[in-house]
Amino acid sequence: GPWPTMIESRFDGRVIYYDRRGFGNSERHVEHSIERYADDLEAVADAAGLDDIMIYATVGSCSEALHLAARDHRVTRAALGEPVLSGKEWLNRSEIRPLLAVLDRDPRMFWQVMVQFVSGWGRSTEAFTGGASTREPISLASDDDLRATIDAYATCELDAIAPLVRAECLITHNTGDSLVADPHSARLAQLLPNATLLLWSAAERWVFPPEVVARVREFLGGEMASTALDAGTTLSGGSGAAQLLALSAREREVLALVAAIWHNDHAGAPILRSLIAYDH
């Protein structure tokens, strides 16, 4: 897949890869949950003798990364690409539900369709698969483990976990071609105590502008100080970025709350009433 190329182009340190439980050379037909995935991350770090852990995670995998960061002080930095704040909300998106229906009927076809979806409809899958056949990955997992992985991510809710994370976090989000809706990133950046939100707009999902790659490299290399959302989040790229940069700290806070309402209108209703009552 794309991860070795993506990570090694952004990080000069020691990079460790492992097979997710239920996939590759790991055991099959095992328990799946976000907590168990975090346990596995911790076990890999222990086996490798790591004292300082930096995590590069994207979409659903951001959930186990933050679960580990919330409980393990060795996690000092986490680069999060288009993180999913609520797995249930994301998997209920109109473009995701049909894919899950394919999974229940034909897991092998599901994998091929999912790779095309993640790559972008009508686009080459090479950038995502690293040139591998879309038929290969499904042979690395059992059907029930694949389904169990999806079900595990459906339970992901980071609202309670995020405030416990003390690691510095860089959230990157391509608003031009997103796998995840923008409010997930905006709300998560508000919840994390030490987060920087980097937005840009590009038509290609897996092609990162040089300035974004440079920012991630700086972050993972410890050269970029973290900036909390309410203290002046860094935003770049996209037609709305300049306007966002001009907002005051209070205006950015209000914007993040509005994004939270968009993310979950039922949970956001009390916040909406508070915003209406706010007289500034």
N, C-alpha and C positions, 0 to 999 in steps of 0.2 A: 504493500500500500504506500501512501504518500508520507507516512510519518517519519521514516528515517531521513528522507530528503528534507522535509520541513524542519525537523528538530535540529539536525546537524548543520543546517544552513543558518540557524539562529543561536546556536550554543556551542561554545568551544570546550566545555567540560566533558566529564565522563557521562555517557548516556547509557541507560540500562533499559532493555526491552524484555518483556516476558509474555507468555501466553496467558490470556484471560482464562479463568476457570471455565471448564466446559468446551474450550476451544484448543486447537493445536495439540501440543504434547501434554496438556494438563489433564486431570481426571475428568471423566464425563459423568453426566447424571448426578450432579452435585447440587447443594443448596445455593440458590441465587438470591442475593439481596444487596442493596447498596452498602450495608454494613459489612457483609462478607467481602465485597470487592475492596473496601477500605482495609479490611484485615489483610487481604492479599498484598496490597501495596505496602503495608507495614512489614509483612513477612519478607518481601523482596528486599526492602531497605535494610532490614535486620541481617539478612543473609549476605548482603553486599557490604555490610559494615559501614553504612552511611551515617555520618553525623550531621550532615547538612543536605536537605532534600529540596530540590526545586522541581516543580511539576509543570508539564506542558499538557494541557487537556483541552478537548473540544467537545461541544454539544453535550450529550448525555454524560460523557465521562467526567465532566466537571463536577458532577455530584459526588462521586467517590473521592475525588481529589480534595474537595472541601470538607467532606466527612473526616478524612484523615487529618487535614490541616487543623480542624477544630479540636482534635484530641492529641496531636503529636507535635511538640514544640520544634522538632527537627525540620518541619516544613517551614522554610523561611520565605519562599516566593512561589507564586503560582500564576502562570500565564494561561488565561482562560479564553478560548475562542468560541464566540457565540454560545454562551452557556445556557442550558435549560434550567430555568428556575423551578418550574412545575412540570414534572413528567406527564402527569395526567392531562394537563391543559395542552401540552405540546402534542401528545399522541392522539388527542381528540381533534386536531386540526383537520380540515376538510381534505387536504392533500395527503395526510398520513393514514387516515382510516382505511381507504381502499388498499393501501399497501399491506396493512395488517390482515385484511380479508384474504389477500393472496397468500400470505404466510400460512394461514390455517388450511388452505387448499393444496398448495404446492410450494413447500419451503425452498426448493431449488430455483423455481421461477421467482420467488420472492427475493432471493438474494440478488439475482440479476437485475430485477426491476429496482431494488433498493440502491444498488450501486449506480444505476443510471440516474435515479432521483437525486442521490447525494452529489453526483458529478454535475447535474444540471440537465434537464430534459433537452434532448437533441444535441448534446455536446459530447465530445470524446470523453470516455471514461479513463483515459490513460493517466491524466493528471492525478486522479484519485487512486487508481489501482497500481500505479507505477509500471503500467504495461502488462500486468498479469491478466489472465483471462478472468472474466466475471464469473466463470463456472468454478474456479479453483477454491475460493474461500469457503463455500458451503461444504466442501469435503472435510473441512477442518473442524466441523461442529456437528453434534447430533441435533436432530429436529427439535427434541424437547428442550435441550439446553438453549437453543436459539430462541425458542418461544419464551423460556423462563427469563432470559436476559431482557427481552422486551417488557415482560411483566414486572421485572424488578425496577426498570426505569420508570414504569408507570406510577410507582410509589414515591418517586423522588419529589420532595418538597423542601426547598432550601431556606425558607423564611426563618425557621428556628435555628438552623445550623450556622448560617452566614454570620450573624453577630458574634459568634464564638471564635471566629477565625482571626488570629493575630498576625498571620503571615501577610506580607505585602502581595497584592494581587493586581495584575494588569488584565483588564477585560478588553478584548478586541472584537469588533463587530463590523462586518461589511453590510452596510444598509442597502447597497445596490443589488445584492443577490443573496438574501439571507436564508439559511436553513431554519433559523429561529427568529421569532418576531422581536423587534428592537426592545420592547418593554421588558423582556426578560433580563437583558443586560443592564438596562437603566435601573431597574428595581434592585437587582443584585448589587450593583455598584453602590446604591444607597444603603444597603443592609450591611455590607462588609465594612469593618472599621478602617481598613487601610487599602483603599481601592482607587485605581486610575482607570477611567473609561476612555478608550480610543476608538473613535468611529471614523470610517471612511466609506466611500462609495465606489464600487467597481463592478463591471458587468460580469467578470469571470470569478466564479466562486472560490477557486483554489489558487488564484494568482494574486499574490500580495504585492502591493506597491513597494518600491525600495525603501521609502521612508518608514513604512510600517514594519518591514523586516528589521530596519535599523533600530527602531524603538524597542522591539522585542529583544533584540540582541543586547541592547543597553540594559534593559530591565533584568534579563537573566544573568548578565554579567555584573550586576550590582552597581551600574553607573547612573541609573536614573532613580531619583528619590520618589517614593510613592506619594501621591497626593490624594487626600480624601475627597469624596465627591463634594461635600459642603465647603471645602476649602479651595476649590478651583480646579475642577476636572479638566484634563487635557482632551480636547476634541480636535480632529483634523479631517479634512476631506468632506465631500458631500455638500450639496447646495445649502443645507441648513447649518453647517458647522460654524460659520462666521457669526451667525445670529446667536447660536448657543454660547459661543465664547464671550459675547457681550453681556450675557445675563449676569445679574447679581447672584450672590450666594443664596439668598432667599428665593429668587426666581428659579434657580436650578433645583432647589429643594421642592418647590411647588411642582415643577415639571416632572420630577421623579415620582412624586405622589400621584400625579395624573397618569403617568405611565403605569403605576401600580394598579390604579382603578381600571385602566384598559386591560391589564393582565388578568384581573379577577374582579369583575364588577360587584359581586356579592360581598367579598371581603373588603372591597374598597369603599362600600357605601358609607360607613362611619367617617372615613377619611374625607369623602366628598362633602359630607355635612360640615365637617370641621373647616374645610377650605372655604365653603360658602360663608361661614360665620367669621372667617378671618378678615380683619378690617384693614390690613396693610396693602 
